[in-house]
């Protein structure tokens, strides 16, 4: 039982230390969040462009005369 208690204590202390680090420099994590949002936005725009091009090409193919 003491090993479990020691591990829990170490984990809690590590979490407290990490919280202190983040509260002292909160902007460091914000840069990562901005990169994630920009990447997701770029992927969404690329998907929309691909869908628009696919729709246009499919429509043009339908207009071709068949032999």
Number of C-alpha atoms within 10 A of each C-alpha: 5 7 8 9 10 11 11 12 12 12 12 12 12 12 12 12 12 12 12 12 11 13 10 10 10 12 11 10 10 11 10 11 12 11 11 12 11 12 12 12 12 12 12 12 12 12 12 12 12 12 12 12 12 12 12 12 12 11 11 10 10 10 9 8 6 5 3
